[in-house]
Each structure stands twice: as structure tokens, then as C-alpha cells.
Amino acid sequence: METPDQRNANQAAVDADNSQHVFDFIRGIFAPSDAQDIILSLIQDKIQYHQRRNFSAMETLGKQDEHSTRRIDELKKIREEVYELIRDADTKGVRLHIDSQIRISVC
């Protein structure tokens, strides 16, 4: 299989039995401010998704969605860790290499 650098960013790598697809999502070297815009906005979108899902569960079932509640807490912790990492990079005057893939498996 090719390495991510050998693949076109718009192509997906597929394993031999077509059960897993890997997409290059974010790849590059970024200034801390750009990394913050990209990563923290993605995390915030995921938090909002789970908040909406939780709200919907409250409205329809009368109780919170336990998975979404846990995931919101996890994502908030990740957001804080990422923010600290980016702030540290900004303080040091360095750039950040981000390499992120999305893996989708058929199950």
C-alpha cells in the first residue's frame, strides 16, 4: 500500500477486501493560528453535533443520550489539550505539522 505522501489527497486508500477506506483529511505544516482555526473548529463542530443529539434525546425520550454526554466530556478535554499544545507552539514561535486521516470501515 502507498504511503500517505504518495497518494493524492483526494483519493482513498482501500484495503484488499474493500472493508476499510482511508482518506487524507488534513495534511500540512501550519502556523499555530491556522492550526487553531482548523482543529478547534472541527472539535467544536463535534461537540455541537453531540449537544444536538443529546437535546433530541431529551425531547423525544426524556433522557440524555449517554454516549453523547460522555463524548462531549471527552471532546472538551481534547480541546483543552490541543489548545495548550497550540499555545505552546505559538509561544515558541514554531509551526505545527498536522497529518490526519479518516478511516471508514464497513461492518
C-alpha positions in Angstrom: 0.0 0.0 0.0 1.2 3.5 -0.7 2.2 5.9 2.0 0.0 9.0 2.5 2.6 11.2 0.8 2.4 9.0 -2.3 -1.4 9.3 -2.6 -3.3 12.1 -4.0 -5.2 13.9 -1.1 -8.5 13.4 -2.9 -8.1 9.7 -3.3 -8.9 7.0 -0.8 -6.8 4.0 0.0 -8.8 0.8 0.2 -7.6 -2.4 1.8 -7.7 -5.7 -0.1 -11.3 -6.7 0.9 -12.8 -3.2 0.5 -13.9 -3.2 4.2 -11.8 -0.1 5.2 -11.3 3.2 3.4 -8.7 5.7 4.5 -9.0 9.3 3.4 -6.3 12.0 3.9 -8.2 14.7 5.8 -5.7 17.3 7.0 -2.1 17.3 5.9 0.4 20.1 6.1 2.5 22.4 8.2 0.6 25.2 9.8 1.2 28.4 11.8 -0.3 28.0 15.3 -3.1 30.4 14.5 -4.1 28.4 11.4 -3.8 25.1 13.3 -6.1 26.5 16.0 -8.7 27.6 13.4 -8.7 24.2 11.7 -8.5 21.8 14.7 -10.5 23.7 17.3 -13.4 24.4 14.8 -13.6 20.6 14.0 -13.7 19.8 17.7 -16.3 22.4 18.3 -18.4 21.0 15.4 -18.3 17.6 17.0 -19.3 19.0 20.4 -22.2 20.8 18.8 -23.2 17.6 17.0 -23.4 15.7 20.3 -25.2 18.6 22.0 -27.9 18.5 19.3 -28.1 14.7 19.6 -28.4 15.0 23.4 -31.1 17.7 23.1 -33.0 15.5 20.6 -32.9 12.5 23.1 -34.1 14.8 25.9 -37.0 15.9 23.7 -38.0 12.5 22.4 -37.1 10.1 25.1 -37.0 12.4 28.2 -33.4 11.5 29.0 -29.9 12.3 27.9 -28.0 10.3 25.3 -25.3 8.7 27.4 -22.9 8.2 24.6 -23.2 11.9 23.5 -22.8 13.1 27.1 -19.6 11.1 27.5 -18.3 12.2 24.1 -18.9 15.9 24.9 -16.8 15.5 28.1 -14.0 13.7 26.1 -14.0 16.3 23.3 -13.8 19.2 25.8 -10.7 17.5 27.4 -9.2 17.0 23.9 -10.0 20.7 23.0 -8.1 21.9 26.1 -5.1 19.6 25.4 -4.9 20.8 21.7 -5.3 24.4 22.8 -2.4 24.1 25.2 -0.3 22.4 22.5 -1.0 25.2 20.0 -0.4 27.9 22.6 2.9 26.3 23.5 3.9 26.2 19.8 2.9 29.8 19.4 5.0 30.9 22.4 8.0 29.0 21.0 7.5 30.5 17.5 7.2 27.1 15.8 4.9 25.7 13.2 2.8 22.5 13.6 2.8 19.5 11.3 -0.7 18.0 11.2 -1.4 14.7 9.5 -5.0 13.5 10.0 -6.8 10.7 8.3 -10.3 9.4 8.4 -10.8 5.7 8.4 -14.2 4.3 7.5 -14.8 0.6 7.9 -17.7 -1.4 6.6 -19.0 -3.6 9.3 
